[in-house]
Amino acid sequence: MCKQDDSRLARFTATLGFALDDFQLRACRALDDGRDVLVCAPTGSGKTVVGEFAATLALAGEGKCFYTTPIKALSNQKYSDLAARFGDDHVGLLTGDVSLRPHAPVVVMTTEVLRSMLHGDSPLLDGLTHVVMDEVHYLADRDRGAVWEETILTLPSAVRLVSLSATVSNAEEFGEWIGRIRGPTTVVVEEHRPVPLWQHVLAGGRLFDLFSPVTGTVDEQLVRYIAHRQLVEAAPAIPGRGRRRRRTATPGPAGADRPELVARLEAEALLPAIWFRFSRSGCDTAVDECLRSSLRLTDAHDVERIRSIAEKHVATVSPADLDALGYVGWLDGLERGFAAHHAGMVPVFRHAVEELFGLGLVRVVFATETLAVGVNMPARTVVLERLVKPTAHGPERITPGEYTQLTGRAGRRGIDTEGHAVVLWTPEVQPATVAGLASTRTYPLTSSLRVGYNTAVNLVDRLGAPAARDLLRRSFAQFQAEKSVAALTAAARTNSASLHELDRELAAVKGLSEYLALRDRLVAARGVAGSDAVTALARAVRSHPVHRRGDRDRLLTLAARRRTLGDDTDAMRIRIAAVTDRLTGTFDGVLALLDERGHVVLDPHSGRAHVTEEGHRLSRIYCTNDLLVAECLRGGAWSGLAPAELAAVVSTVIGESGHRVPARSGAATAAVDEALRATGRMWAELAGAEQRLGLPVSPEPDPVAVVAIHRLARGDGLAAAMRAVDSDVSAGDLLRRYLRTLDLIGQTGLCDRGALPVPGACATEAATTNIS
């Protein structure tokens, strides 16, 4: 590396106030050498420093750096960090409808925003020299991962890419793919945690080490204790006395109630802690249990600060809405040092919890797993109450990768000298199971790329259909597909060579193909034809010249081998094609439907296509049901609706719910009712076409919040809106649906976003397609 490069990195390091670790130095030097960089390192290890160096290089070269994050909350955090480092005038923020200094040399944004820029050839891309993709392992997310892959595929190769990821076991494979499509790429993997993580199991109020510090194996004291407890649990009841009852009416895990366990963590100096539960209701229940107890983790001075910060966050929320949200109980928990954190909470409550936890005023947060990959809330300790989580497919045991992601929150660099992961023992938990999760390092990154209608239209518009197919063939999904059948492909190639040799040898025998055909006809005739026909064919076979050759048996053996080998090879090719042609096959099916609906015009002979005016409107719609939205716009299904009515109808097609919950009441107005029927008819029409073409069927419109969204959109307030939804729909769910509805309305251009109010409970979050 040249002296000028050394001086750039040295000047950057001098501004940090701490020495860079070896992996940070290696990544920064590779980036300074003009290479793309993939950095995989544990949570809290400092990999974002490499992203900040990318911004420094962009500023030094009078270029631009885009810093992308998976969710808006992280974008806000990173914007604050970079603005503090480089100055407010040099840093902008783009998240959905939030546009703050978009022409600044360093702009923080969600990955969806960058994907939209690339599709639309935004002028903001001019001068772009560096892109940082934080949390790039989101590429594996089944719902949103395609955004990361599309962005990497379409980013100009002249732009240096810095990909930052949690530790994955196939970093080299991912880096190899990036290098194949973009050029020289350095992969830097760091397994070492800067803050050591100690693993524990809490059972019967006792905190056991999971691993022996001497042998490194599962601690013998823990094994003996669990074995004893399991014998006690399995023991029959004593006649006339029954089994001993637990002390609490609402027993928690590990043989004690949760407030008692929190108190034990405090006594062990293990707070602040994030206590992971895998359901929103479970988090709320845990807080309720603490509220009913005498647990208090704060003093009088803390209470004053907590109340001041909480009141600051809810200043925009009306008293009626605060009452509907259970403000008094929420504030009581905060003032006593504990709270819940999950996506079902309204944004102002979540943000207050995040700030208070960061300040050390809230000491325990009961959170869902989304916190593990979201907001920066490191803790001294992470508690896992269960090793099984509910999913749409039923209960599933958490994976080693999920365990590492969750426990990675433990240990604050610069604050803690060590972090702690605590698993609460229950009878179904075996120490060996926990040890396996804690020690396994096999969690690969896999592609989740899908070809949707918006993606297809944008690719065709930018590249043309043939080049779009080539782009899909260069995807990480295709790369992994080809690797998955690499052995099969090699076998098929070997077979093809053998077939070529057999064909050459057999073709040299005059009349062999005719003789083989006669033998096949004879075999077939013996099963169905009369004796005369069989006799005639047998005579023809015996009189054929090949039949009288001395090497006939060898030739028949070669022919049989050739047939078997050919059948096997054909079967291999079919299996290979099923895997490797999946993306392009789906793309062709999507194009066929877009052609039928008039969004593209497809030439059946050349395979080329061009995008129509309707297709260009579809290219600007980003949601799960993009084609349905475009078709409703074209067909006039939503015409003539007032702004609040439009919001009510649009809320049914954003794909927000994981399950359908019946609405409490009917449509908001007659116009809304008619628009919903028209939307349903259009969905049924499109679903039929998707089934006919073998495409995934788009989600059915979900009317769960129609009346509630209508009330929010006409300004009735959150309390009135919540009375119109089932109890399974939380205030946070409703507000997130409303914000995404506002964003989609902005994409359609059917009405002015400013005509629709933003409730005070989410005033700190603008509408965006990726609120988490």
C-alpha positions, 0 to 999 in steps of 0.5 A: 500500500502506498504512503498516501493510503497509509496517511489516509488511514492513519489520519482516520485512526487518529480521530477515533481515540482508540486503536483499531483491531487487526480485522478492522485494519485489514478491512480498511486497508483493502477498502483503501486499495480500491477493493470491495470488502465483506466484514463478518464479525460478532455484534458489538465488535466494531465492524461499523468503523469500516463503514465510517472509513468508507464515508471518510474516503468518499469525503476525502475524494469529494464523492458520496457515500450511502450508508444503508440499514435494514430498518428506519430506527437503525437509520435514525441511529446511524444518522445521529452517529455520523452527523456527530462525527462528520457534522450535520451539514455533511450528513443526510437522511432518506427513509421513506418520506423523510428527506433531510439533506439528500444531496449531502456527501454522506446519506443514511437510508434504508436499503429499500430507498437505495434499491428504488434509486437504482431502479429509477436511475435517480440523479442522487446517484451522481458522484456516488463512490461508496455504499455501506450495507449494514446488516447485510445478512438480512439478505436471507430474510424471507420477506425482505432479503430480495432487496439486498440482493437486487441492490448488490446486483444493480449497484455500478461496479465502479462504486466500492461496496462495504458489506457488514454482517454478523458472523456466518459460516459461509462468508467465503462463499458469499464473498466469492459471489460478490467478487464474481459479479463485482470484481476484487473483494476482500473477505474479513472474518472475525470470530473473537468477541471484544467482550467475552461472553459467559454462558449460564443456565439458571435453575432453581434460583441458582446460576450455573456455568454452562461450561467448566472453565477447566475442561471446556465441557458441560459443567458437571455440577449443572449436569448433576443438578438437572438430573436430580431435578428431572427425577424430582419432576418425574417422581409420583405423588405421595399418597394423601399429600400430592406433589409440593406446590410452587410458591406462586399462582403464576409460576415462571420458568426455572422454578421461580416467578419472573420478578424473583428471577430479575431480583436474582440477576440484580443481586448477581450484578447482571443488569441491565438485561434483555429478557427474550420472550418469543411473543408480544403477549408474553412480553406484556405478561412478564411486565404485568407480573413485575407490576403485581410484585414489589420489584423496584430497580430504581431510586427516587432520582431515577424516577424523576428522570424517567418521568421527564423522558417519558413525558417528552416522548408522549407529548404529541399524544392526546390524553384519550389516546394515552388512556387507551394505550395504558399509559399509567401502567406503562409509566409505572413499569418504567419508573420501577425499571422494567418495560416491554419492547416489541413491534406491537407497541406504538412508536413513541412508547418503543422509542422511550424504552430504547432511550431509557434503556440506553441511559441505564434507567430501565434495567430489564426489557422483556423483548421479542427476537426482533430486538436482536437484529434491530435497535442498538440496545446492548446489555450486560446480560441476555436471558433466554426463557425458551429455546423453542419459538412459535412460527407460522408452521408450528413451534420450532427450536431456535437455530445456532445462528439465532442463539448467537444473534440473540446472545450477541447483545450481551456485553457492552464494549467500553462499559462491560468487561464481560457479557453473560447469556443466561438460559432459564432451565425447564424440564425439557431443556438439556444442558447438552442442547444449550451447549450445542447451540452455544458452540455451533458455528454453522449458520449459513447465509442463503439467498431469498431472492424472488422475482416479483412484478415490480422487480420484473418491470424495473429490470426490463425497463432498465436492461431489457428482458434478455439482460434481465435474465442474465442478471438473474443468472448472476444472482446469489440465488443462482450461484447457490443453486449451481453449487447445490447441484455441482456434484450432479452437474459434474456427474452429468458432464462425465456421463455426457463424455461416456455417452459420446464415446458409446455413440461413436462406437455404436454408430460404426456398426452398420445397421445396429440401430435398425436391429435394436429397433426390431428387438424393441418391437419384438419385446413390445409385441410379445405382450400385446400382439398375436402369435403371427406378428410375434413370429414375423418379428422374431424371424426378422430379428434372426435374419438381420445381419447384426444378429449373426455377428460374433460380437453381438452380445457385446454390442447389446451390452453396450447398447443397454449401457448407453440406454441406461446412462442416457436415461440417468443423464436426462434425469440429472439434467431435469433435476439440475434445470429444476434448481438452476432455472427456477428464477428465470422460469419464474421471471418468464411466467411473471413477464407472461402475466404482465404481458396479458395485463398490458404492463409490458409488451412481449415479443413471443419470438425474440423474448424481448419486451418493453414496458408500457405506460401502465407498467411504468406506474407499476414500477413505482409501487413497492408493496406485497400486492404491487400488481393488484394495486396497479390493476385497481388503479387502472380499472378505477376500483378506487376512483372517487373515494375521499382521502379517508376512504381511500386509506381504508381500502388501500390498507387491505392490500399492503400485506401487513398481517401474518394471519387474517383476523375478522374485522369487528364491523362492516365497511366504513362507508358504502363507497368503501364497501363497493371499492372492497368488493371491486378489489376482491374481484380483481384479486380473484382474477389475478390469483386465477391467472397466477395459478394458471401460470404456476406463479405464487398466488399474491396475498388476499386483501385483508380487511381486518382494520378497514374501519379503524384505518378510516377513523384514523385517516379522518382524524378521530384518534387512536382511541376511537380507532382501537374500538373498531379492531379485534383485541388481537390487533395491537395499537402498534400493529394498527399504526404500522399498518396506517403508516404503510398505507400512507406510504403506499398512497404516496406511491399511487399519487391518488391523493395528497399525503398531507391530507391525511393526519399522522397520529401523535403516537407515531409522530416520530416515525414517518411513513415508510415501507420498512418500519419494524 
